[in-house]
Amino acid sequence: MSDQKTLMRDMLAHAVHFGHRTAKWNPKMAPYLHDKKNGVHIFDLNKTYTGLMAAKEFLTAASAQGKTILFVSTKKQAIAPVKEAAERCGMPYVTSKWIPGLLTNFKTIRARVDYMQKIKEEQENGEFDKYTKKEASKLMKQIDKLEAALGGVATLERRPDIVFILDVCRDKIAVTEANTVGSKVVAITDSNANPDGVDYPIPGNDDAIKAIEFFLGHIVEAIEAGQKNKK
């Protein structure tokens, strides 16, 4: 119990307990809410703790089995920390904008990744000399565009087993695609979120940078723990 209390104090320190204004709530999140204060919903941190522990246990076991976890967040303040968290545990990520069909039309997206890597190799090997300056310039712009969109999933050889989503409202297409192809969904569910379609909901603040860093730290910790015991 002392560990739980320590973790819940940490949640308070990282503003995890603050939801959105009450006018913006989703009634499906009612079971995870404790109170309202100054027009803002307050999470029941016992529920947050339970959700976080269940998600971590699942991710550790999945990671130990060598499963792939795709990190997803396209909200501005989360781009850098999500990219850093994914790279830290060697997992793919999407941070610019969701790539339509990434999961449901994976073969086509993979073909685009292969094309991007092919022209990048040509550039690195000095093979752009065979093109006119205009053609080479066009290809370099294409590389930049493809890298921005697909760079985070360049190592993704097959559909991810699990998708971790920071904001299910902003990235609801990712939830839908994951559900369609059977990838499990682990997600932070703020008070305005729809938890339907999320296999492992973690109720809490998905906006404050302190809360984002708190959750990412625990997600990475769970994945790394599994990697150390990889079967």
C-alpha positions in Angstrom: 0.0 0.0 0.0 2.9 2.4 0.8 4.1 2.0 -2.8 0.6 2.9 -4.1 0.5 6.0 -1.8 4.0 7.1 -3.0 2.9 6.7 -6.6 -0.3 8.6 -6.1 1.6 11.4 -4.4 3.8 11.5 -7.5 0.6 11.6 -9.7 -0.6 14.7 -7.7 2.8 16.3 -8.1 2.6 15.8 -11.9 -1.0 17.1 -12.2 -2.3 13.7 -13.4 -5.5 14.2 -11.4 -6.8 17.2 -13.4 -9.4 16.5 -16.1 -11.0 18.9 -18.5 -13.6 21.5 -17.7 -16.9 19.8 -16.8 -18.6 21.1 -19.9 -16.2 19.1 -22.1 -16.5 15.7 -20.3 -17.6 12.4 -21.8 -20.1 10.7 -19.6 -18.4 7.3 -20.3 -15.6 8.5 -18.1 -17.8 8.9 -15.1 -16.6 5.7 -13.4 -13.1 7.1 -13.3 -13.9 10.6 -11.9 -13.8 11.5 -8.2 -15.1 15.1 -8.0 -15.4 18.5 -9.6 -13.4 21.5 -8.5 -13.6 25.0 -9.9 -15.5 23.7 -12.9 -12.8 21.0 -13.6 -13.2 17.3 -13.2 -10.9 15.5 -10.8 -9.8 11.9 -11.4 -10.1 9.2 -8.9 -6.4 8.4 -8.6 -7.2 4.9 -7.2 -8.7 4.2 -10.6 -5.7 5.8 -12.3 -3.3 3.7 -10.3 -5.2 0.5 -11.1 -5.3 1.3 -14.8 -1.6 2.2 -14.9 -0.6 -1.0 -13.1 -2.7 -3.2 -15.4 -1.2 -1.5 -18.5 2.4 -1.8 -17.2 1.9 -5.5 -16.4 0.5 -6.1 -19.9 3.3 -4.1 -21.6 6.1 -5.8 -19.6 4.8 -9.2 -20.6 4.3 -8.2 -24.2 7.7 -6.7 -24.4 9.3 -9.9 -22.9 7.6 -11.8 -25.8 9.3 -9.5 -28.3 6.0 -7.7 -29.3 6.1 -4.4 -31.1 4.5 -1.3 -29.4 3.7 1.7 -31.6 3.7 5.1 -29.8 1.2 7.6 -31.1 0.7 11.3 -30.3 0.2 14.1 -32.7 -0.4 16.9 -30.1 2.2 19.6 -30.2 3.5 19.5 -26.7 3.9 15.7 -26.7 5.9 15.4 -30.0 9.4 15.6 -28.5 8.8 13.5 -25.4 6.9 10.8 -27.3 9.6 10.5 -29.9 12.3 10.4 -27.2 10.4 7.7 -25.2 9.8 5.5 -28.2 13.5 5.8 -29.3 14.6 5.0 -25.8 13.0 1.6 -25.9 13.6 1.0 -29.6 9.9 1.2 -30.6 8.3 2.9 -33.7 6.3 6.1 -33.4 3.9 8.5 -35.1 4.1 12.1 -34.0 3.5 14.4 -37.0 0.1 13.3 -38.1 -1.6 9.9 -38.3 -0.9 8.1 -41.5 -4.2 7.0 -42.9 -4.1 3.3 -43.6 -1.0 2.7 -41.5 -2.6 -0.3 -39.9 -5.5 -1.1 -42.2 -3.5 -0.7 -45.4 -0.1 -1.6 -44.1 1.4 -3.1 -47.3 0.9 0.1 -49.2 2.5 2.2 -46.4 5.4 -0.3 -46.1 6.0 0.1 -49.8 6.3 3.9 -49.3 8.8 3.3 -46.5 10.8 1.0 -48.8 10.8 3.7 -51.5 11.9 6.3 -49.0 14.8 4.2 -47.8 15.8 3.4 -51.5 16.1 7.0 -52.5 17.9 7.9 -49.2 20.4 5.2 -49.9 20.9 6.6 -53.5 21.5 10.0 -52.0 24.0 8.7 -49.4 25.9 6.7 -52.0 26.3 9.7 -54.3 24.0 8.3 -57.0 22.1 11.5 -57.3 24.8 12.7 -59.6 23.0 10.8 -62.4 20.1 13.2 -62.1 19.7 16.8 -63.3 19.9 19.4 -60.5 16.1 19.8 -60.8 15.5 16.1 -60.5 17.8 15.8 -57.5 16.2 18.7 -55.8 12.8 17.2 -56.3 14.0 13.9 -54.8 15.5 15.6 -51.8 12.3 17.4 -51.1 10.5 14.0 -51.4 12.9 12.5 -48.9 12.2 15.3 -46.4 8.5 14.9 -46.9 8.6 11.1 -46.5 10.9 11.3 -43.6 8.6 13.7 -41.7 5.6 11.4 -42.3 7.2 7.9 -42.2 10.5 8.3 -40.4 9.2 7.0 -37.1 7.8 3.8 -38.6 10.8 3.0 -40.9 11.6 0.0 -38.7 8.1 -1.3 -38.6 8.2 -4.5 -40.7 4.7 -5.7 -39.8 1.6 -4.3 -38.1 2.3 -3.5 -34.4 0.9 -5.8 -31.8 0.1 -2.9 -29.5 -0.6 0.8 -30.0 0.0 3.2 -27.2 -2.0 6.4 -27.7 -1.6 9.5 -25.6 -4.8 11.3 -26.6 -7.6 9.1 -27.9 -9.8 12.1 -28.9 -7.1 13.7 -31.1 -5.9 10.3 -32.5 -9.2 8.5 -32.6 -8.5 7.2 -36.2 -5.5 5.3 -34.7 -7.9 3.7 -32.2 -10.3 2.7 -35.0 -7.6 1.2 -37.2 -6.1 -0.7 -34.3 -9.5 -2.1 -33.4 -10.0 -3.1 -37.1 -6.8 -5.1 -37.4 -6.8 -6.5 -33.9 -3.9 -4.5 -32.4 -4.4 -4.0 -28.6 -4.8 -0.4 -27.5 -3.2 1.1 -24.3 -4.2 4.7 -23.9 -4.4 7.7 -21.6 -8.1 8.5 -21.3 -8.8 12.1 -20.2 -12.2 13.2 -18.9 -13.3 14.1 -22.5 -12.3 10.7 -23.9 -14.3 7.8 -25.1 -12.7 4.7 -23.5 -14.6 2.3 -25.8 -12.1 0.5 -28.0 -9.3 1.0 -25.5 -8.1 -2.4 -24.0 -6.1 -0.8 -21.2 -7.4 2.6 -20.3 -5.3 4.8 -18.0 -7.5 7.6 -16.7 -5.7 10.9 -16.3 -4.5 14.2 -17.7 -3.3 14.0 -21.3 -2.5 17.7 -21.7 -0.1 18.9 -19.0 3.5 18.3 -20.0 4.3 17.1 -16.4 1.5 14.5 -16.7 2.6 13.4 -20.2 6.2 12.9 -19.0 4.9 11.0 -15.9 2.9 8.6 -18.0 5.6 8.1 -20.7 8.2 7.4 -18.0 6.1 4.6 -16.6 5.3 3.2 -20.1 9.0 3.1 -21.0 9.9 1.6 -17.7 7.4 -1.3 -18.3 8.7 -2.0 -21.8 12.3 -1.9 -20.7 11.5 -4.3 -17.9 10.2 -6.7 -20.4 13.1 -6.3 -22.7 15.5 -7.3 -20.0 13.6 -10.6 -19.6 13.0 -11.2 -23.3 12.2 -14.8 -24.1 
